Amino acid sequence: MSNTTFAHINVRSLTRNFVEFSEHVRMNKFDFVAVSETWLHNGIDSHIVAIENYNFLRKDRGSRGGGVGIYVKSNYKATFIEQDVSKTYEQLWLRVVDKNKVIFIVGVVYRPPNTNVLNFIAEFEDAMCNILPIHRNIYVL
């Protein structure tokens, strides 16, 4: 875990900025790259934004803009953790197992600028209360 690398990038349209974004990911060899404002929807297949040696797990907003995802280097096994839908922010949580069978949680959280900060804090606290019982090693990006 000590050499594990993380990044969070607000891409403001993953498809439009994919070439530059993917070069940045490949050059830096991150283990986990969280992305916010992907602007993806169910009409855009994940293979369009695939990066070699990474698995991409995503949660689209369902309306214009937004969306979050996490690129996970392929030597990790990651599975979705279901969470209630938030009214104030977007979230995606993964349970990850590394090659040494170490388990940890990685999440991406994005609060749009037009949402109430106090409501976000309250909802995020609720989400953490649901995540903490799963595992104590949690990385929020």
C-alpha positions as CSV (number, residue, x, y, z in Angstrom):
1,M,0.0,0.0,0.0
2,S,2.8,2.4,0.7
3,N,3.6,2.7,-3.0
4,T,0.0,3.0,-4.2
5,T,-0.6,6.2,-6.2
6,F,-3.9,8.1,-6.4
7,A,-5.1,11.0,-8.5
8,H,-8.4,12.9,-8.9
9,I,-9.0,14.9,-12.1
10,N,-12.0,17.0,-13.0
11,V,-12.0,16.2,-16.7
12,R,-15.0,18.4,-17.8
13,S,-15.9,15.9,-20.6
14,L,-13.9,12.8,-20.7
15,T,-14.6,12.2,-24.4
16,R,-13.6,15.7,-25.4
17,N,-10.4,15.6,-23.3
18,F,-9.6,11.9,-23.5
19,V,-6.3,12.1,-25.5
20,E,-4.6,14.6,-23.1
21,F,-6.1,12.8,-20.1
22,S,-5.1,9.3,-21.1
23,E,-1.5,10.5,-21.9
24,H,-1.3,12.0,-18.4
25,V,-2.5,8.8,-16.8
26,R,-0.1,6.6,-18.8
27,M,2.9,9.0,-18.2
28,N,2.3,9.1,-14.4
29,K,1.4,5.4,-14.0
30,F,-1.2,6.0,-11.3
31,D,-2.8,3.0,-9.6
32,F,-6.2,4.8,-9.2
33,V,-7.4,7.8,-11.1
34,A,-10.8,9.3,-10.0
35,V,-12.5,11.4,-12.6
36,S,-15.4,13.9,-12.0
37,E,-17.6,15.7,-14.5
38,T,-17.1,12.8,-17.0
39,W,-20.2,14.0,-18.9
40,L,-20.8,10.4,-19.9
41,H,-24.3,8.8,-20.3
42,N,-25.6,5.3,-21.1
43,G,-25.3,6.0,-24.8
44,I,-21.5,6.2,-24.5
45,D,-19.8,2.8,-24.2
46,S,-16.8,2.6,-21.8
47,H,-14.5,1.2,-24.5
48,I,-14.4,4.7,-26.1
49,V,-12.6,5.9,-22.9
50,A,-10.6,2.8,-22.2
51,I,-7.0,3.0,-21.2
52,E,-4.7,0.0,-21.7
53,N,-3.9,-1.8,-18.4
54,Y,-6.8,-0.1,-16.6
55,N,-10.4,-1.0,-15.8
56,F,-12.9,1.9,-15.8
57,L,-15.8,1.8,-13.4
58,R,-18.2,4.6,-13.7
59,K,-21.4,6.1,-12.5
60,D,-23.2,8.5,-14.9
61,R,-25.4,11.3,-13.7
62,G,-28.3,10.4,-15.9
63,S,-28.7,14.0,-16.9
64,R,-26.6,16.6,-18.7
65,G,-23.1,17.0,-17.2
66,G,-21.7,15.4,-14.1
67,G,-20.7,11.8,-13.7
68,V,-17.9,10.2,-11.8
69,G,-15.6,7.2,-12.4
70,I,-12.4,5.5,-11.3
71,Y,-9.7,4.0,-13.5
72,V,-8.2,1.1,-11.6
73,K,-4.9,-0.5,-12.7
74,S,-5.7,-4.0,-13.9
75,N,-3.5,-5.7,-11.2
76,Y,-6.2,-4.8,-8.7
77,K,-9.6,-6.4,-8.3
78,A,-12.4,-3.8,-7.7
79,T,-16.1,-4.2,-7.1
80,F,-18.8,-1.7,-6.7
81,I,-20.2,-0.9,-3.2
82,E,-23.8,0.1,-3.5
83,Q,-24.8,3.4,-1.9
84,D,-27.9,5.4,-1.7
85,V,-28.3,8.1,-4.3
86,S,-27.3,11.5,-2.9
87,K,-29.2,14.7,-3.7
88,T,-26.2,17.0,-3.1
89,Y,-23.2,15.2,-4.6
90,E,-22.1,12.3,-6.8
91,Q,-20.2,9.3,-5.5
92,L,-18.7,6.0,-6.5
93,W,-17.3,3.5,-4.0
94,L,-15.1,0.5,-4.7
95,R,-14.0,-2.4,-2.6
96,V,-10.4,-3.2,-3.8
97,V,-8.2,-6.2,-3.3
98,D,-4.5,-5.9,-4.2
99,K,-2.1,-8.7,-5.3
100,N,-1.2,-9.3,-1.6
101,K,-4.9,-9.8,-0.7
102,V,-4.9,-6.4,1.1
103,I,-8.5,-5.0,1.1
104,F,-9.3,-1.3,1.1
105,I,-12.0,1.1,-0.1
106,V,-11.5,3.8,-2.8
107,G,-14.2,6.4,-3.5
108,V,-14.6,9.4,-5.7
109,V,-16.8,12.2,-4.4
110,Y,-17.9,15.3,-6.4
111,R,-20.0,18.1,-5.1
112,P,-21.3,20.4,-7.8
113,P,-20.7,24.1,-7.0
114,N,-24.4,24.9,-6.9
115,T,-25.2,22.5,-4.0
116,N,-25.5,23.5,-0.3
117,V,-22.3,22.8,1.6
118,L,-24.0,22.0,4.9
119,N,-26.4,19.5,3.1
120,F,-23.4,17.9,1.4
121,I,-21.5,17.5,4.7
122,A,-24.6,15.9,6.3
123,E,-25.1,13.5,3.4
124,F,-21.4,12.7,3.1
125,E,-21.3,11.9,6.9
126,D,-24.2,9.4,6.3
127,A,-22.3,7.8,3.4
128,M,-19.2,7.4,5.6
129,C,-21.2,5.8,8.3
130,N,-22.2,3.2,5.7
131,I,-18.7,2.7,4.4
132,L,-16.8,2.6,7.6
133,P,-18.2,-0.8,8.8
134,I,-17.0,-2.4,5.5
135,H,-13.4,-1.5,6.1
136,R,-11.2,1.0,7.9
137,N,-8.7,1.6,5.1
138,I,-10.6,4.2,3.0
139,Y,-9.3,6.5,0.4
140,V,-11.6,9.4,-0.7
141,L,-10.6,11.1,-3.9
